[in-house]
Amino acid sequence: MVTSSSSSSFSPIKNAKERTEVVYGIENVINTVLQFLSQTNNKIDACVDYTRPSLSIDFLALKNAFLNAKKRGVKLRYVTEITKDNISYCKQLLTTMVYELRHLDGMKGNFYISESAYLAPATFHEKGKPASQIIYSNVKEIVEHQSYVFDSFWNRAVPAERRIKEIEEGTSSLSAAARLHYKTRIIDNSDEIVKEISRLTASSNKLDNCLNSGEMQYSYNHFFDIKKKLLDKQKKGEHKGIRYITNINNENAHLAKTYLDYGIQLKHVKNLPPMSFGISDKEIALTIEKMDDGKVVQSLLISNETLYLKHFSSIFEELWRNGTDAVDRIRELEQGIEPARIEIIETPRKAVELARNIVKAAKYEVLRMYPSLNAFRRQVRIGALHLFREVVQNGVKVRILIPADRQQIMQVVSEVELALPLPQIDIRSIDKSLQTHIGIIVADRRDSLIIELRDDTKENYYEAAGLAAYSNSKPIALSYASIFDTLWKQGELYEQLKAYSVAQKDFVNIAAHELRTPIQPILSLSEIIRPKVDNKEREYIDVIIRNAKRLQRLAEDILDVTKIESYSLTLHKERFNLNEVISNTIQDIRNQISNGKVKMLYEFDKDLLFIEADKERITQVISNLLSNAVKFTKEGTISIEVEKKDSQVFVIVKDTGEGIDPEILPQLFSKFVSKSFEGTGLGLFIAKGIVEAHGGKIWAENNNNSGNGKEKGATFYFTLPNINQ
């Protein structure tokens, strides 16, 4: 929206709504500039002609406003033309006011840019006096555009110190271009605007126009006859031609055809710059407001400054290079084909707004896959489930995939009060390993939106999200929908497998308990009967006792596995001497050695080594490791070492037996992994669960992998926290 005002009380800056204003009257201009400076917090970029440095110093109110901004930490970058006449003022700017000052030959433009607003004195002004008109805009696209213009000037400019030295040493001369008469002005009379555009058009040797769809009609109504004459000159080789860029739609397609029929080159661009413009080889005309349906232009900027021409020419060439041929666009419109497009959304807030619009516009289906449980939680907090509820009530089917446990998902959902029962929104859990860094929305298998997850630790959605990419390409949407459907089916299987796994664990747990119940009476009665029978019958009793103990160990192992897998292993920690536990366990294990070919070695420091842990469970770990070593060592030695390193106690069990089969080494601590016909293959899995429950680690390696190729056997290590640290 563009308005104008000459009221002495007018202040566009106080209005937070996005708008572009032309302010009239010196007093209003001064107030607008001072408010602009006082409300800026981070930076000001100034691009001014050679008359402005004196005004910045001599005009006390303006000078104080700049100095106050500097005290607040505002950085002022200043581009001007430094001359013999203003060199003293530029030196004062350098020492008192600006963050950095640069010189650019022939600089005639005047504008200021902050982080959120744009100011441009719009008319010719006397040296040392304020302008009587000024343009103010806080429209984001205009601010970003003019920031780009400033940066192009800034990059071409030279440091002020260098220019000042050239002037003082008499080594500089202005270029021929700098001696030309440059002029930038604002025209706000509709009749004068038509005359100026007609003059610019008629005097051109080439002509490029970038207009929105409404301005096409205005251009045709007022200037088409002039352009037909230029096209005649082009046929004679006296003109380089006319090019147009616009947004071709059903309303202006007939005009586009007319332009093409007369030989005007034309391309379609979906997203046009906020300001329309026309460029000849000599001048640029720039509209300040948007025009629709042939509306008369109210304000026009005209300039012949070289830097403006170069800048807008580069913008035009970039748009032209990426545009769609008008013939192809018209054919799409006539055939009812919606052109496929991909759009990058850089800000999370715009991505959220677009996502809401996509979901609301869905006719029959919405597919939503979240990258993580936290991402789902953040979306719930900003109203995602309420949005889905709205579209479900309109008959749209909503399916959601989340890489988390069902219970965790329901806990997040319970935080929101929904008038609609949850079953109408179909949410499915998938395996946590499928967590990604992107979320996906697919609507009606036609529109898709991909949202980047930048930082999943953030609580605020707008801080966690990154870039987003929108596409209305049906093949792209179908590809994402196919991925979603595959994961949906996997999620169904995942839920079924989880249910089977729970049922299996429950069965095993019950079976182990039931198995353990009759074992103890069998052992007790066998021990009572054994002394009362003769030797032959005693052998039978020994077989019963031996197998009953094996069955007892199996039942205990199964129960331990169940506790470890369900994270219900309870530790009864106490402070005890680890050396004593190891010594006692070694003594028990020695009784298992059936021949004298295996020796057990344990050397320990006489100092007591106390740890805080579950004594019974640590004994179980050591016993499992030693029993394992005895099983695979027919002759040689089994040694145990204990080392203290920083905050850890290392227990090392080393043997000279067969070593670990390389095939099973990667899965050594998994369930049922063993190449022995003895045992269940659960001992190492249980040992790992116990050690990790204490906050330690356990691992193993073959001795020939530790540097000595002739050494046989294997070494097992596990760590525990050292309370003596």
N, C-alpha and C positions, 0 to 999 in steps of 0.2 A: 504494500500500500504506500502511495506517495501523496503527501499533502504539502501545503505551503502556509506560511503565516508571517504576518508583519506586526502582530500584537506585541507590545512591550513586555507583557507578562508571559509570553509563550516560552515553553521549555520542553523540547522534544526528549531530552535525556531523562526527565523525571518519569516519562511513560515507559514502562518495562516491556510493553508489547512490541514485537518486531515491526519496524516501519522505516521508511525513508522519507526525510523531510527536506524541503528547501526553505531556509530561514532568511527573511528579509530584514533590512535595517541594521545599521552599524551597532546599535546598542544590543539588539537581539543576538547578533553574530558574536559580539564580545562575551555576552553571558553564556552562550552555548559553548564557546571555546573554554571558558573558565570552568564551567561545570564538567566538561569532558576531562579536563586535566585533574580536577579535584576528585573525580570518581574512578580514576584509573589506579590500579593496584600493582601491576607487574611491569608493563613496558609501554613505551610510546615510540612509534616510528614516524619521523617527520621528513617529508620530501617537499622542499620549498625553493622558490626562486631567489635570486641574489638580493632582493629588497627586504626579505623577511628577517635575516639576522639582526638588523638594526631595530626592527620592531620588537623582537624578543628581548632585547636589552633595554631600549629606551622606554618602552611601554611598561610602566612599573607593575601594573596589575598582572600582566602576562608574565613578566619576569618572576614575580613572587610565586605565581602558580607553578611555574616550572621548577623553581627552587624547592617549594614545598613537596612537590612530587618526588624530587630527588631525595629529600630527607626521608620520605616514606619507603625508599628503596626502589622506586620506579626507575627503570633504565631507559634513557632517551638516546635513540640512534637518529642522527640528523644528517640529511643529504642536501646540499645546496651548491650553488656555483660561487666559489670563492674568488673575489676580484680585488683589485687595488682599492676600490671604494669601500668594500665591506670587510677587509682583512682584519681591522682592529676589533670589530664586533665578533668575528669568527674566533679570534684569539680569546676573547672573554667567554664565549660559549664553551671553548675547550677547557678552560681553567675553572669555570664556576658552575656549569649547568649540565652539559651533555655527558653521556657515557662514552660515546664515540662520534666523531664528526668526519664526514667524507665530502670530497669535491667531485662534481660532475659537470663537464662543460655543457653550456647551453641549457641548464636545468631551468624549466619554466613552470613545471607543475607545482601545485600547492595542495597537499593533503596530509592528514595525520591519521594514524591507526593505533588503536589500543588493542588489548586482548579481546574486546567485545564490541567496538564501535569504530566508525569511519567518519572523518570530517574533511570537507574539501571546499575552501573558498572558491566561489563559482564565477566571479567576474573580475574584470581588470580593476586594479586598485592603484592608488597613488603610492609612491615610495614612502615608507614610514607610517602609512595609515592602514587601519583595518579594512577588510573587504566589506561591501554592503550586502553581499549574499553569501550563503554558505550551505553546503549539502551535509546533512547528518543522516547516518544510517546505522542501525544495529542489526540488520539482516545478516545472518551468519554467512550465507553464500557470498554476499557483497564484501564483507569484512575479509573473508578468506581470499577472495579474488584480488582485492586491493593489496593485501599482504604479499601476494605473489608478485604484483606489479612493483611494490616497494623493493622486494628482494632482488628483482631483476635490475632495478636502478642501483641498489646497494652493491651488488656484485660487479657492476661496471665502474663504480666510482673508485677514486683513489684516496688514500689517507690525507686528512687535512694538513698534517705536518709537512708532507711532501709538497702539496700545492702552495702552502705558505712560503716554504723555502724557495720554490721556483719564482714566485712573485718578488720576494725580497732580493733574490740574486739576479732577477731580470732574465731568466732562462726560459720562460714560458710564453707561448703565444696561443691564442684561441684558435681552434679549428675553424674552417670555413663554415661548417654546419652550425657552429655555435654563434656565428655572426648573423645567421639568418633571423628573420623576425618570426618568432614563434608566438602562437596565441591559443589560449584555451578559454572558452566562454560557454555560458549557459543561456539558452534561449527558451523562454516560457510563453511565447506568443504563437498560437497554432498556425496563423498565416505565415509568420516569419519562419517557422520550422519547415513548412512545406517549401518555401522559397529556398532555404538553405540546403535542404536535401536535394531539391531539383538542381541547384547550382553545382553541388558536389557531384551528383550523378552525371550531369551533362559535361562537366569539365574533366571527367576521369579518362584515363587510358586503360584502366582495368577496374573491375568492381567486384567485391566480395561482400555478401550479405549473410548475416546470421540472425534469423528472425524466428520468434515463436509463431505458432499456428495462426493466432489472431492478427498478427502484424502482416502476414501474407496478404490479407485482404486490403489493409491500409496501403501497402506498397503498390498493389495492383490498381487501386482506385486513383492514386495520386501521381504515380511515376511510371506507369507501364508504357505510355506513349513515348516518353524520353528514352526508355530502355530499348524500345523497338528501333529507334534511330541509332542507338549504340550498336545494336545487332547488325544493322545495315553497314555501319562503319567497320564492324568486325569482318564482314564478308569481303570488304575492300582492303583488308589488312591494316586498317587505321585504328583498331581497338583490339585489346587482348581478350575480351570476352567477359561474360557475367556468370558468376557462380552463386548459388543459393544453398544455404543449409537451413532446414526447418524440421518441425515435427509433422509429418504428413499423416492426416487422419481422414475419416470419412467426410468431414465437413469441408476440408480444403483440397481434397484430391482432385476436384475439377480444375482448381486453379493450378495445381501442380502439372496437370496434363497440358493446360494452356501454355505455361512457361516452357515446358519441354517441346511443345510443337513449334514454338518460335525460336528454339535453339539455345535457350538458357540451360546451363548445367545445374542439376539439382540433386541433392542428397538428403536422406532422412536420418535424423538423430533423435533418439528417444529423450535423453536428458540434456537439455540445452542450458547454457549459462544463464544466470538470473537477469542479466542485462543484454538486450539485443543491440547489434551494431552493424554498421556498414563501413567498409574501408575502400577507399580509392588508392591510387598511387601517391596522393598528396595529403589526404585528410581522413579523419575518422569521425563518424557521427554515432553517438551512443545514447540510447534511450534510458531514462532513469526509472520509468515505471513500466509495468507489464500492461500490454494492450490486448484486448479480445475483440473478435468479430469486427474488425475495421475501425475500432475506436480511435479518435484523433489523439495524436501524440501531444502531451501537455508540457513536457520538459525534455530538452535535448542538449547534450554536451557535444560541442564541436571543437576539434583540436587538430593542429598540424604538427604537433611535436613528434619528433622522430622516434623517441622511445615509446610513446603510446602506439604509434603505427607499428613498430616492430613487435611489440608485445601482443597486440590484438591480432596481428597477422599470424604469429606463431600459434595462437589459440585457434584461429580459423583453420590453419593447415592441419592441426592435430585432429580437430573435429571432422574435417573433410576426409582425412586418411581413414578414420574409423567409421565413417558414415555408411549407410546402406543406399545403394543405387535407387533412385526414385522409381524407375520402371519396375524393379523387383518389389518395392514397397506397395506400389499401386496394385500390382497383381495380387499380392497377399490380401489387400483390403477387398478387392473384387471377389476373390475366392473364399473370403471369410476365414483366412488362415491367420491365427495369432502368431506373430513371430516369436521364436524362442529367444530368451535372453537370460543372461547370468549377471547378477548384480552383487557387488561386494558391499556389505554394510559394516562400517568401521566402528560404530558406537553401539554398545550393548542396549541402550535405551531405544534406539531406532530398531534394533533387532527384535526386542520384546514387542514393540508396537506392530511390527510387520508380522511376527508370529501370531499375535492375537487376531490380526486381520485375516490371515490365512485360515486359521481355525474357524473363525466366525463365518467365512465365506464358503466353507465346505458344505457340500450338498448331501453326501452319503457316508463318507468315511474319513477319519483322522487317525494316522499312525504316529505314535510318539515314542521314540527311544531315548532314554536319558543315559548320559555317560557314567553316572555314579549315583549312589544313594544320596550323597550330599547335594548333588545337582537337583535331584527330585525335591529334596527338602527345601532348597532355596526357591524353587519354582512354586511349591505349595504356598510358601509364605507370601508370594506376590500375587496369589489368586488363580493359579493354574487349574486347580480342581473345580473351582467355581465356574471358570470359563468352559471347561469340558462339560460340566453339568448343563450349562445353557445350550450347548450344541446337541447334547444327547436328548434334551427335551424337544428339540426340533427334528428328531428322527435320525440324527447322525450317529453312526457307530464309532465309538472311540476305543482304541486298543493301545495299551501302554506297556513298554518293556523297561524293566529296571534291574541292573545287575546287583541284586542284594537278596537276603533271605526274606521270605514272605512275612515273617514276624516283624522284621525291621521296617518293612514297607507299611504294614498295618499300623505300626506305632506312629509313623509320620502322618499317615492319613487321619489317625485319631485326633491329631492336633487341630483339625479343621472341622467345623460344624457344617455338614452338608444336608440340605433338605432332601436331596435325592439319595436313595439307597445306593451304596457303593457297587453292588453287582452289576448295575447298568453301565458302569465304567469298567471295562475289562482290563484289569491290571495283572500282569504275569511277571513272576520272578525268573531271572536267568542267572547263570553261574557268575560269581564275582570275578572270575578270570576274564570275563568279557568286558570289563570296564575299559572305556576308551577316553579319548580327549575331544570327542565331538558328540553333540546331540543331534537327532534327526527328527524333522517333522515332515510328513507327507500327507497332503490333503487331496482326496479324490483321485489319487494316483496320477496327478497332473502337476501340482505345485509342490516344491520341496524347499526346505530351509535347513541348512547345516550350520550349527552354532559351535564355535570353538570353546573348549573348556581350558582357560588359561591357568587358573590357580584354584584347585578344589578345596584348599584349606580356608578360603575366605567365607565369611558368613553372609556377606552382601552379594546378591546375584550380579550386580553391575560391576563389582570388583573382580568377581570370579570369571566372568565371560570375556571372550575376546572377539575376534572377527566373526562375521556370519556371511554366508553365501546363499542367495536366493536364486531359484531357477523355475521358469514355467515350462521347461522342456519336458514333454511327456516321456521320452526314452530315459531321461535322467531320473524322473520320479519313479518310473517302473523299476529301474535298477535298484533304487533304495528300497522300494516296496518289496522287491524279491528278497533282498537281504533281511528285511524285517520279518517277512513270512517264514524264512528259514530259521531265524532265531526264535520266532514264536513257537514253531514246532519243536525246536530243541528245548525250549523252556518247558513245554508240556512234558516231554520225555524226562527232563531234569526233575520236574516235580514228582513224576511217577517213580523215578529211580530213588529219589529221596525218601518217598513213602515206603518203597520196598526195603531200602537200607535201614530205616527206622524199625520196620517190622522184623527184619533179620536180626538186628542187634537186640531187640527185645526178646526174640526167641532164644538167641544164644545166651543172653543173660539169664533167662529163666532156666534154660537147660543146664547151665553151669551151676546155678544154685541147687537145682534138683539133684544134679549129679553129686554134688559135694555132700548132700545130706546123708546118704547111706554109706559113704566111704569111711567116715570116722568110726561107726560101729564095727565095720568089717576089720579095720586095723586094730581096734581095741580088743575085740574078741579073739583075733588071730594071735595077738601078743599074749593073751591070757592062756590060750590053748597050747601054744608052742612048747612051753617047758614040760607039759604033761604027756607028750607023745614020744614014740621012739624015733630014732634017727631017720628012718625011711619016710615016715609021715611028716617029720619036721621039715624035710626038704620041700614037701608039698605046701606046707604052711609058709615057708620062706618065699615060694613063688607067689602065693596069694598076697603076702605083705609087700613084696617088691612091686607087683603090678598095681596094687591098691595105692601105693605111694606115687607111682607114675600117674595114675588117674587123678590123684589129689593135686599133683603139681599142674596137670593139664587144666583142671577146673579153676585153680587159683590163677593161672596164666590167662585164661579166657576172661575171668572177671576183671583182672588188671587191664587187659586190652580194652574192654568195654568202658572202664573208667577213664582211661587215657583218651579214647576217641570221643567221649562225651564231655571231656574237660571237667570231670567230677572227681579226679584223683585228689584225695585229701592228704595233706602232709602234716604230720605231727612233729614239729621241729623241736629240737632240744640241743643243748650244748654238750658235745662229747669229743673224746680223743680219737681222731681218725686212725692213728697208728695202732691203737688197741683193737679197733674194729677189723683192720686189715689183717693183723696177726691172728686173731681168732678165726677169721674166715679162711685163712691159709691152712690153719690146723684142721679145720673141718674138711677142706678140699683134699688135703694129703691122703685122707682115708679112701678117696676115690681112685687113687693111683694104684693100679694092680701090679705094676712091676717096679723095679728099682732103677729103670733107665731114665726116668724123668726126675729132675731136681727142681725144687721151688726155692727161689732166692728172694729175700726181702731185707734190704738194708735201710734203716731209717735213722733219722736224727734222734738222739736221746731226749731232746727237748720235746715237750708235749705239743702236739699239733691239734688245737681245738677248732672245730667248725660248728656252725649252727645249721642243722639239717634234720631230716627224718632218719633216725639211726637205723631203723628196720629196713627202710627202702634203700639207703646207701649200701647196707650190707647185702641186699638183694642184687644191686648192680654189680658190686665187686664179685659176688658169688657167681653170677651169670657169666662175667668175663673170664674168671678163672676156670669155671667148668667148661667153657667154650675152648679155652686154651688146652686144657687137659684132653679134651675129646680129639683134637687135631694134632697133638704132639705125642708121637710114639716113643721118641727118645730125645734127649737134649735138656734144655732148661726152660723154665718159666720164671720170669723175674718181674718184680713190682717195684716201681720207684714213685716217690712223692716229691714234687717240687713246688716251691712257693715263688710265684712271680707276680709282683705288684699286688693287685687285689684278687688274684685267683690262686687256687690250689690245683695243681695238675697231678692226676693219678695216671700212671703209665703201666700197662700190662703188656709184656713182650714175651713171645715164645719163639722156639726154633722148629716149629712144626711144618705142616704142609703149606701154610700160607692161604690167602684168600683167592678163590677162583676169580679171574678178571671179569668173567661174565656177570657175576653177581655183586661185584664190588660197588657199583653205583647204587644198587638197591639193597645194600647189606642190612640197613636198619629198618627195612620194611617188613610187613607181616609175612610169615610163611616162606621167607627167602632162606633156603639152605640146600646144600647138595649132600647132606648127611641123611642116612636113614634113621638116625636116632634123634629124638626130640621133636618139637612141634614147629620150630622156626619162629617162635615168638619171643625168645629171651632177649635178643638184641633190640627188638622193637620196644619191649617193656623198659629195658635199660635206658634207651633214648628218651622215652616219655618221662621217666623219673628224673633223669638229669636235667632235662629242659624245664621241668616243673620247678626245679630248684634255681633256675636262671643260669644253668651251665650249658656246655656243649659237649658232644661226643663224636668221635670220628675214628677211622682206622686206615691203615696202609700196609702194604706188603713191605717187608724189610729190604728186599732188593730194589725198592723204589726210593730208599732213603740214602742212597749214595754208595753202598757197599754191595757190589754185584754178587758176591759169593755168599752173602748172609741169607739164610732161609727164614721162613716163618712170617709172622705178622705182628703188628704193634697196635694196640688200642689205647686211645687217650680219652679222658674226660676231665672236665673242669668243674670246680665248685667255688662259690664265693669264700674268701678268706676273711674271717671276722677279726683276725689278729692284725690286719693291715692298719 
